[in-house]
Amino acid sequence: MNDIIHSKLDSLASRVVDSNESREEDDPVDDDDIFAELEAEIENSGNAALRDQGLELLRLQMQRAKDMQENAHGRYMEITNEKEAIRISASESRCVIHFYHTNFRRCEIMDKHLTQLAPKYFATRFIRVFVENVPWLVEKLAIKVLPCLMCFVDGVSKDRLIGFEELGNNDVFETAVLELRLANSGVLQKSRSPLESGITYNVSSSNTRNLRTSGGQTNQDDDEFDL
């Protein structure tokens, strides 16, 4: 029974994600249409247990999917406002922030890999920030070398990845290498589908003045910068 429900949820997940990725800004929102179609399919099922369990679970997971879309889960995007970047790092249960500079080619390489990972891990928020736009964060987190990835879990900085030394120390590496490195930090959480990932917020972290960090610094051998 659960396999049938999960199969329908997976179908909904893929269709919601596909519609979200291909939708133009001026297109009407059609996620509700997708939900209504699958809801009707479950309601018309001859299996009473499937109807009862499936409809309740479908409504719950659809709301989670909408929450993810509204909070840009599944997309790698740039945040230009420092306060917004701080809010995201404090409020999201899992977050990866790429600190970059336009003058550094390795930052562009990192962007390509993160663009591939973002749709795969809906429970993690992936963003990038231009270092000159976020001077307070750069100073607070003692970021001196780029590219730099900061990994936040429940508002706490759990890990940082500086340069490419841990990725083979060259510009050509597989996305899977970066994926494994981030997974080891606990910032990636794999789920069956985007709908089953869910989003939890650490509401107690709303006071972003107390941005918390943990862990030590890594040897720095990539591009140094000065603000």
Backbone as CSV, one residue per row, in Angstrom:
resi,resn,N_x,N_y,N_z,CA_x,CA_y,CA_z,C_x,C_y,C_z
1,MET,0.821,-1.196,0.000,0.000,0.000,0.000,0.869,1.265,0.000
2,ASN,1.841,1.278,0.906,2.721,2.440,0.970,3.483,2.638,-0.331
3,ASP,3.829,1.515,-0.997,4.553,1.622,-2.258,3.707,2.331,-3.310
4,ILE,2.399,2.055,-3.322,1.509,2.699,-4.286,1.439,4.201,-4.007
5,ILE,1.296,4.559,-2.729,1.213,5.972,-2.364,2.508,6.692,-2.698
6,HIS,3.629,6.057,-2.343,4.920,6.680,-2.618,5.154,6.832,-4.117
7,SER,4.672,5.874,-4.878,4.815,5.959,-6.330,4.084,7.182,-6.864
8,LYS,2.887,7.428,-6.345,2.115,8.587,-6.777,2.773,9.893,-6.301
9,LEU,3.335,9.864,-5.093,4.016,11.051,-4.589,5.262,11.348,-5.406
10,ASP,5.992,10.307,-5.794,7.175,10.509,-6.625,6.789,11.111,-7.967
11,SER,5.647,10.648,-8.503,5.170,11.195,-9.763,4.838,12.669,-9.606
12,LEU,4.178,13.007,-8.499,3.845,14.402,-8.229,5.107,15.228,-8.069
13,ALA,6.092,14.677,-7.351,7.334,15.406,-7.102,8.022,15.781,-8.401
14,SER,8.167,14.806,-9.280,8.887,15.066,-10.523,8.143,16.070,-11.385
15,ARG,6.821,16.009,-11.379,6.045,16.924,-12.213,6.060,18.337,-11.647
16,VAL,6.001,18.456,-10.319,6.076,19.776,-9.706,7.428,20.415,-9.974
17,VAL,8.504,19.622,-9.807,9.845,20.146,-10.044,10.018,20.544,-11.493
18,ASP,9.566,19.684,-12.426,9.693,19.990,-13.850,8.938,21.262,-14.205
19,SER,7.741,21.414,-13.655,6.946,22.602,-13.967,7.602,23.845,-13.391
20,ASN,8.202,23.708,-12.224,8.847,24.857,-11.595,10.085,25.288,-12.371
21,GLU,10.848,24.323,-12.910,12.067,24.643,-13.636,11.776,25.257,-14.997
22,SER,10.689,24.827,-15.650,10.412,25.275,-17.008,9.478,26.473,-17.063
23,ARG,8.880,26.843,-15.950,7.889,27.911,-15.936,8.526,29.273,-16.176
24,GLU,7.958,30.027,-17.055,8.392,31.403,-17.271,7.771,32.288,-16.199
25,GLU,8.345,33.450,-15.986,7.889,34.315,-14.917,6.438,34.734,-15.090
26,ASP,5.988,34.896,-16.341,4.625,35.373,-16.556,3.638,34.229,-16.774
27,ASP,4.079,32.989,-16.610,3.178,31.857,-16.761,2.328,31.703,-15.507
28,PRO,1.101,31.249,-15.647,0.281,31.015,-14.462,0.807,29.823,-13.671
29,VAL,0.636,29.881,-12.354,1.076,28.785,-11.500,0.177,27.582,-11.735
30,ASP,0.761,26.424,-12.038,-0.042,25.251,-12.353,0.171,24.108,-11.370
31,ASP,0.855,24.355,-10.257,1.065,23.304,-9.272,-0.264,22.806,-8.712
32,ASP,-1.220,23.704,-8.503,-2.527,23.298,-7.985,-3.245,22.379,-8.965
33,ASP,-3.039,22.603,-10.260,-3.649,21.729,-11.260,-3.072,20.324,-11.176
34,ILE,-1.760,20.254,-10.987,-1.110,18.946,-10.851,-1.635,18.231,-9.620
35,PHE,-1.750,18.954,-8.505,-2.261,18.369,-7.274,-3.689,17.877,-7.462
36,ALA,-4.530,18.704,-8.093,-5.935,18.335,-8.277,-6.068,17.082,-9.134
37,GLU,-5.210,16.957,-10.143,-5.269,15.789,-11.021,-4.930,14.510,-10.258
38,LEU,-3.876,14.560,-9.458,-3.492,13.377,-8.701,-4.465,13.107,-7.560
39,GLU,-5.036,14.166,-6.997,-6.035,13.989,-5.952,-7.250,13.251,-6.508
40,ALA,-7.660,13.643,-7.703,-8.807,12.973,-8.332,-8.487,11.516,-8.631
41,GLU,-7.234,11.256,-9.029,-6.831,9.881,-9.324,-6.928,9.001,-8.086
42,ILE,-6.506,9.536,-6.932,-6.573,8.765,-5.693,-8.020,8.605,-5.244
43,GLU,-8.814,9.662,-5.358,-10.215,9.593,-4.940,-11.002,8.571,-5.743
44,ASN,-10.622,8.402,-7.011,-11.336,7.459,-7.880,-10.825,6.033,-7.742
45,SER,-9.842,5.850,-6.886,-9.313,4.515,-6.693,-10.339,3.629,-6.005
46,GLY,-10.369,2.372,-6.388,-11.287,1.431,-5.749,-10.788,0.932,-4.417
47,ASN,-9.592,1.321,-4.047,-8.991,0.871,-2.793,-9.276,1.916,-1.716
48,ALA,-10.083,1.560,-0.723,-10.495,2.514,0.313,-9.300,2.980,1.140
49,ALA,-8.401,2.065,1.463,-7.233,2.430,2.268,-6.346,3.413,1.520
50,LEU,-6.215,3.188,0.218,-5.411,4.094,-0.599,-6.033,5.480,-0.616
51,ARG,-7.358,5.543,-0.700,-8.024,6.842,-0.714,-7.783,7.586,0.592
52,ASP,-7.984,6.908,1.719,-7.872,7.571,3.022,-6.438,8.003,3.311
53,GLN,-5.518,7.068,3.164,-4.124,7.371,3.482,-3.491,8.272,2.425
54,GLY,-3.798,7.973,1.164,-3.166,8.696,0.071,-3.525,10.165,0.044
55,LEU,-4.797,10.491,0.255,-5.214,11.888,0.191,-4.583,12.714,1.314
56,GLU,-4.564,12.138,2.516,-3.983,12.869,3.643,-2.489,13.111,3.426
57,LEU,-1.785,12.069,2.991,-0.353,12.199,2.776,-0.053,13.110,1.599
58,LEU,-0.875,13.027,0.559,-0.677,13.860,-0.622,-0.817,15.343,-0.280
59,ARG,-1.822,15.684,0.500,-2.014,17.084,0.878,-0.833,17.589,1.711
60,LEU,-0.364,16.758,2.635,0.766,17.152,3.464,2.021,17.378,2.631
61,GLN,2.292,16.458,1.725,3.517,16.558,0.936,3.430,17.674,-0.098
62,MET,2.236,17.943,-0.593,2.091,19.037,-1.541,2.388,20.369,-0.862
63,GLN,1.948,20.515,0.380,2.244,21.741,1.105,3.736,21.886,1.337
64,ARG,4.396,20.780,1.628,5.847,20.820,1.816,6.544,21.225,0.520
65,ALA,6.059,20.693,-0.598,6.665,21.038,-1.882,6.517,22.528,-2.166
66,LYS,5.348,23.081,-1.848,5.128,24.512,-2.073,6.033,25.340,-1.177
67,ASP,6.199,24.892,0.075,7.092,25.608,0.985,8.515,25.634,0.432
68,MET,8.944,24.512,-0.124,10.288,24.432,-0.689,10.447,25.374,-1.869
69,GLN,9.461,25.390,-2.737,9.537,26.249,-3.906,9.563,27.718,-3.497
70,GLU,8.736,28.078,-2.527,8.688,29.469,-2.083,10.002,29.899,-1.442
71,ASN,10.733,28.943,-0.877,12.011,29.257,-0.237,13.189,28.878,-1.117
72,ALA,12.939,28.722,-2.427,13.994,28.515,-3.430,14.775,27.228,-3.230
73,HIS,14.190,26.244,-2.580,14.860,24.951,-2.488,14.890,24.300,-3.867
74,GLY,15.973,23.607,-4.138,16.124,22.967,-5.432,16.785,23.850,-6.465
75,ARG,17.104,25.094,-6.086,17.765,26.023,-7.007,19.011,26.607,-6.358
76,TYR,20.003,26.856,-7.175,21.220,27.527,-6.725,21.101,28.980,-7.147
77,MET,21.051,29.879,-6.194,20.776,31.263,-6.540,21.682,32.212,-5.760
78,GLU,21.791,33.427,-6.272,22.635,34.433,-5.640,21.809,35.318,-4.719
79,ILE,22.379,35.626,-3.571,21.779,36.552,-2.612,22.670,37.780,-2.544
80,THR,22.122,38.935,-2.846,22.931,40.162,-2.885,22.825,40.971,-1.595
81,ASN,21.804,40.710,-0.801,21.604,41.447,0.437,22.216,40.688,1.607
82,GLU,23.110,41.337,2.334,23.814,40.641,3.416,22.865,40.185,4.515
83,LYS,21.888,41.006,4.886,20.947,40.619,5.928,20.150,39.379,5.523
84,GLU,19.804,39.296,4.252,19.069,38.124,3.779,19.945,36.882,3.825
85,ALA,21.214,37.018,3.461,22.133,35.883,3.529,22.282,35.390,4.971
86,ILE,22.374,36.318,5.909,22.481,35.953,7.324,21.203,35.258,7.786
87,ARG,20.057,35.792,7.363,18.777,35.185,7.750,18.681,33.753,7.252
88,ILE,19.088,33.522,6.005,19.019,32.180,5.431,19.922,31.223,6.196
89,SER,21.141,31.667,6.495,22.067,30.783,7.200,21.562,30.436,8.590
90,ALA,20.805,31.349,9.199,20.315,31.136,10.560,19.008,30.366,10.614
91,SER,18.166,30.490,9.596,16.815,29.936,9.667,16.658,28.594,8.968
92,GLU,17.469,28.322,7.955,17.342,27.052,7.241,17.979,25.930,8.049
93,SER,17.381,24.746,7.983,17.946,23.617,8.726,19.284,23.180,8.143
94,ARG,19.442,23.318,6.819,20.710,23.005,6.158,20.951,24.027,5.055
95,CYS,22.156,24.537,4.995,22.462,25.592,4.040,23.929,25.547,3.637
96,VAL,24.183,25.708,2.334,25.542,25.825,1.803,25.668,27.196,1.166
97,ILE,26.654,27.967,1.614,26.883,29.298,1.059,28.246,29.325,0.376
98,HIS,28.234,29.705,-0.896,29.477,29.852,-1.654,29.870,31.326,-1.657
99,PHE,30.991,31.632,-1.011,31.553,32.976,-1.044,32.476,33.056,-2.257
100,TYR,32.163,33.999,-3.162,32.898,34.036,-4.426,33.313,35.457,-4.781
101,HIS,34.212,35.531,-5.775,34.583,36.813,-6.370,34.649,36.620,-7.878
102,THR,34.213,37.621,-8.615,34.146,37.507,-10.074,35.523,37.387,-10.716
103,ASN,36.566,37.773,-10.011,37.911,37.717,-10.584,38.546,36.337,-10.504
104,PHE,37.918,35.417,-9.788,38.533,34.118,-9.543,37.851,33.033,-10.374
105,ARG,38.613,32.428,-11.264,38.059,31.414,-12.176,37.562,30.184,-11.423
106,ARG,38.233,29.834,-10.349,37.819,28.647,-9.607,36.432,28.815,-8.982
107,CYS,36.032,30.028,-8.732,34.684,30.267,-8.218,33.642,29.896,-9.268
108,GLU,33.950,30.150,-10.532,33.041,29.772,-11.616,32.925,28.250,-11.711
109,ILE,34.035,27.576,-11.514,34.013,26.106,-11.544,33.138,25.578,-10.409
110,MET,33.283,26.160,-9.225,32.474,25.735,-8.088,30.990,25.969,-8.364
111,ASP,30.668,27.094,-9.004,29.276,27.385,-9.343,28.653,26.264,-10.175
112,LYS,29.394,25.760,-11.144,28.868,24.719,-12.031,28.508,23.456,-11.249
113,HIS,29.350,23.091,-10.303,29.072,21.888,-9.517,27.901,22.084,-8.562
114,LEU,27.813,23.241,-7.951,26.710,23.505,-7.025,25.375,23.593,-7.755
115,THR,25.411,24.075,-8.989,24.189,24.120,-9.798,23.645,22.722,-10.036
116,GLN,24.526,21.744,-10.139,24.098,20.359,-10.327,23.595,19.728,-9.035
117,LEU,24.158,20.127,-7.908,23.778,19.514,-6.633,22.464,20.070,-6.079
118,ALA,22.184,21.329,-6.317,21.010,21.962,-5.711,19.695,21.235,-5.996
119,PRO,19.408,20.836,-7.248,18.139,20.140,-7.481,18.088,18.745,-6.865
120,LYS,19.229,18.207,-6.549,19.305,16.837,-6.022,19.028,16.784,-4.528
121,TYR,19.300,17.889,-3.829,19.144,17.916,-2.376,18.187,19.037,-1.987
122,PHE,16.886,18.727,-2.027,15.874,19.734,-1.748,15.870,20.176,-0.298
123,ALA,16.369,19.348,0.604,16.352,19.715,2.017,17.456,20.699,2.367
124,THR,18.354,20.976,1.429,19.456,21.905,1.660,19.288,23.136,0.789
125,ARG,19.492,24.285,1.369,19.435,25.536,0.611,20.839,25.861,0.088
126,PHE,20.964,26.105,-1.213,22.234,26.433,-1.848,22.199,27.880,-2.342
127,ILE,23.117,28.697,-1.837,23.177,30.082,-2.299,24.636,30.477,-2.514
128,ARG,24.829,31.582,-3.230,26.164,32.147,-3.357,26.088,33.638,-3.049
129,VAL,27.199,34.183,-2.521,27.259,35.600,-2.181,28.582,36.173,-2.681
130,PHE,28.506,37.345,-3.272,29.694,38.067,-3.725,30.349,38.694,-2.495
131,VAL,31.617,38.400,-2.263,32.257,38.796,-1.007,32.176,40.299,-0.745
132,GLU,32.187,41.107,-1.794,32.139,42.555,-1.586,30.759,43.019,-1.128
133,ASN,29.745,42.161,-1.287,28.393,42.499,-0.832,28.146,42.110,0.622
134,VAL,29.022,41.274,1.177,28.770,40.747,2.528,30.011,40.925,3.420
135,PRO,30.484,42.136,3.618,31.719,42.346,4.389,31.629,41.885,5.839
136,TRP,30.443,42.036,6.463,30.302,41.601,7.852,30.467,40.091,7.966
137,LEU,29.821,39.358,7.067,29.944,37.898,7.082,31.376,37.457,6.807
138,VAL,32.014,38.100,5.854,33.389,37.749,5.513,34.294,37.915,6.730
139,GLU,34.109,39.014,7.443,34.932,39.258,8.630,34.567,38.309,9.759
140,LYS,33.263,38.106,9.988,32.803,37.258,11.080,33.274,35.825,10.908
141,LEU,33.257,35.341,9.676,33.632,33.959,9.406,35.104,33.804,9.031
142,ALA,35.845,34.914,9.066,37.292,34.902,8.784,37.605,34.245,7.444
143,ILE,36.904,34.691,6.418,37.107,34.143,5.082,38.224,34.914,4.391
144,LYS,39.276,34.202,4.037,40.453,34.833,3.442,40.800,34.279,2.072
145,VAL,40.336,33.084,1.760,40.703,32.406,0.521,39.440,31.960,-0.205
146,LEU,39.435,32.100,-1.518,38.285,31.721,-2.343,38.716,30.695,-3.393
147,PRO,37.743,29.859,-3.828,36.357,29.783,-3.364,36.267,29.204,-1.954
148,CYS,35.224,29.605,-1.256,34.999,29.112,0.097,33.534,28.720,0.243
149,LEU,33.294,27.486,0.674,31.938,27.029,0.965,31.777,26.917,2.472
150,MET,30.721,27.537,2.993,30.387,27.415,4.405,29.149,26.536,4.538
151,CYS,29.215,25.568,5.436,28.123,24.623,5.638,27.445,24.906,6.979
152,PHE,26.160,25.227,6.925,25.397,25.533,8.130,24.351,24.457,8.376
153,VAL,24.257,24.009,9.625,23.225,23.063,10.042,22.536,23.642,11.266
154,ASP,21.243,23.899,11.141,20.455,24.511,12.219,21.072,25.812,12.708
155,GLY,21.529,26.624,11.774,22.045,27.932,12.115,23.475,27.959,12.619
156,VAL,24.108,26.800,12.706,25.483,26.718,13.193,26.414,26.363,12.046
157,SER,27.526,27.067,11.931,28.527,26.764,10.917,29.274,25.500,11.317
158,LYS,29.011,24.401,10.601,29.576,23.109,10.951,30.884,22.807,10.227
159,ASP,31.075,23.406,9.054,32.235,23.017,8.262,32.494,24.079,7.213
160,ARG,33.720,24.085,6.688,34.049,24.965,5.576,34.960,24.224,4.621
161,LEU,34.777,24.508,3.347,35.617,23.924,2.300,36.295,25.074,1.576
162,ILE,37.619,25.121,1.663,38.380,26.225,1.097,39.188,25.732,-0.092
163,GLY,38.987,26.379,-1.223,39.745,26.011,-2.412,39.436,24.603,-2.875
164,PHE,40.361,24.019,-3.637,40.151,22.702,-4.230,41.071,21.635,-3.661
165,GLU,41.783,21.955,-2.595,42.762,21.014,-2.062,42.126,19.678,-1.695
166,GLU,40.942,19.712,-1.096,40.268,18.479,-0.687,39.481,17.839,-1.826
167,LEU,39.514,18.449,-2.993,38.773,17.935,-4.148,39.714,17.438,-5.240
168,GLY,40.962,17.168,-4.868,41.945,16.697,-5.828,42.998,17.730,-6.158
169,ASN,42.796,18.949,-5.655,43.747,20.041,-5.857,44.000,20.348,-7.329
170,ASN,42.963,20.201,-8.145,43.039,20.633,-9.540,41.660,21.081,-9.978
171,ASP,41.603,21.697,-11.151,40.351,22.297,-11.616,39.384,21.292,-12.222
172,VAL,39.822,20.083,-12.431,38.972,19.060,-13.050,38.658,17.990,-12.005
173,PHE,37.451,18.021,-11.494,37.016,16.995,-10.542,35.533,16.734,-10.763
174,GLU,35.101,15.542,-10.377,33.708,15.157,-10.549,32.835,15.825,-9.486
175,THR,31.601,16.131,-9.868,30.663,16.697,-8.906,30.467,15.750,-7.730
176,ALA,30.572,14.450,-7.990,30.396,13.461,-6.922,31.441,13.613,-5.824
177,VAL,32.623,14.102,-6.166,33.666,14.317,-5.160,33.248,15.427,-4.207
178,LEU,32.741,16.515,-4.761,32.232,17.607,-3.933,31.026,17.142,-3.127
179,GLU,30.172,16.366,-3.748,28.972,15.855,-3.087,29.342,15.038,-1.844
180,LEU,30.324,14.150,-1.984,30.758,13.324,-0.861,31.363,14.185,0.240
181,ARG,32.146,15.173,-0.162,32.776,16.054,0.831,31.718,16.813,1.638
182,LEU,30.688,17.321,0.967,29.628,18.050,1.669,28.777,17.105,2.512
183,ALA,28.561,15.902,2.013,27.781,14.924,2.770,28.465,14.588,4.087
184,ASN,29.778,14.523,4.076,30.526,14.225,5.297,30.359,15.311,6.361
185,SER,30.005,16.506,5.922,29.810,17.603,6.883,28.416,17.571,7.499
186,GLY,27.522,16.757,6.931,26.160,16.659,7.442,25.198,17.662,6.851
187,VAL,25.646,18.453,5.874,24.786,19.493,5.316,23.894,18.962,4.200
188,LEU,24.174,17.758,3.705,23.343,17.153,2.670,22.527,16.022,3.279
189,GLN,21.263,15.979,2.915,20.377,14.933,3.391,19.592,14.400,2.219
190,LYS,19.837,13.147,1.885,19.168,12.551,0.730,17.798,12.045,1.140
191,SER,16.803,12.283,0.288,15.446,11.794,0.527,14.943,11.109,-0.722
192,ARG,13.817,10.401,-0.569,13.248,9.694,-1.709,12.862,10.663,-2.824
193,SER,12.314,11.789,-2.452,11.857,12.743,-3.443,11.797,14.126,-2.810
194,PRO,11.702,15.180,-3.619,11.588,16.521,-3.056,10.417,16.657,-2.101
195,LEU,9.324,15.949,-2.356,8.153,16.100,-1.508,8.377,15.518,-0.127
196,GLU,9.252,14.509,-0.025,9.449,13.844,1.245,10.590,14.456,2.042
197,SER,11.248,15.458,1.488,12.357,16.072,2.200,11.859,16.872,3.387
198,GLY,10.828,17.691,3.149,10.321,18.543,4.211,11.275,19.686,4.492
199,ILE,10.791,20.688,5.191,11.627,21.818,5.586,11.362,22.106,7.054
200,THR,12.409,22.196,7.826,12.269,22.597,9.213,13.089,23.845,9.433
201,TYR,12.547,24.759,10.201,13.218,26.028,10.433,13.622,26.160,11.889
202,ASN,14.794,26.667,12.096,15.296,26.891,13.448,14.872,28.284,13.893
203,VAL,13.648,28.393,14.395,13.098,29.710,14.697,13.857,30.390,15.828
204,SER,14.538,29.627,16.663,15.271,30.240,17.761,16.494,30.994,17.284
205,SER,16.843,30.850,15.984,18.027,31.520,15.471,17.724,32.867,14.861
206,SER,16.560,33.430,15.143,16.171,34.674,14.492,17.094,35.831,14.849
207,ASN,17.771,35.731,15.985,18.711,36.784,16.352,20.024,36.545,15.639
208,THR,20.145,37.104,14.456,21.308,36.817,13.623,22.552,37.549,14.077
209,ARG,22.429,38.357,15.085,23.628,38.999,15.620,24.554,37.954,16.232
210,ASN,23.962,36.846,16.712,24.741,35.817,17.376,25.014,34.668,16.413
211,LEU,25.548,34.987,15.249,25.883,33.962,14.279,26.922,33.045,14.894
212,ARG,26.593,31.750,14.952,27.455,30.821,15.654,28.325,30.048,14.670
213,THR,29.526,29.733,15.088,30.436,28.956,14.263,31.065,27.868,15.103
214,SER,31.500,26.818,14.429,32.219,25.752,15.101,33.210,25.176,14.129
215,GLY,34.193,24.485,14.676,35.196,23.876,13.809,36.345,24.819,13.558
216,GLY,37.448,24.253,13.095,38.648,25.040,12.883,38.781,25.515,11.468
217,GLN,39.909,26.132,11.154,40.180,26.652,9.832,41.016,25.666,9.051
218,THR,40.941,25.770,7.740,41.678,24.885,6.856,42.874,25.628,6.295
219,ASN,43.930,24.883,5.984,45.070,25.516,5.341,44.622,26.193,4.053
220,GLN,45.098,27.392,3.813,44.614,28.188,2.694,45.690,28.302,1.636
221,ASP,45.404,27.791,0.445,46.415,27.822,-0.610,45.838,28.218,-1.953
222,ASP,44.588,28.708,-1.972,43.987,29.137,-3.225,44.055,30.662,-3.329
223,ASP,43.048,31.280,-3.967,43.106,32.707,-4.248,42.807,33.540,-3.015
224,GLU,43.778,34.318,-2.571,43.561,35.211,-1.449,42.974,36.531,-1.960
225,PHE,42.226,37.181,-1.082,41.609,38.447,-1.476,41.603,39.387,-0.298
226,ASP,41.451,40.658,-0.586,41.346,41.686,0.451,40.136,42.554,0.142
227,LEU,39.352,42.819,1.187,38.201,43.710,1.028,38.599,45.131,1.397
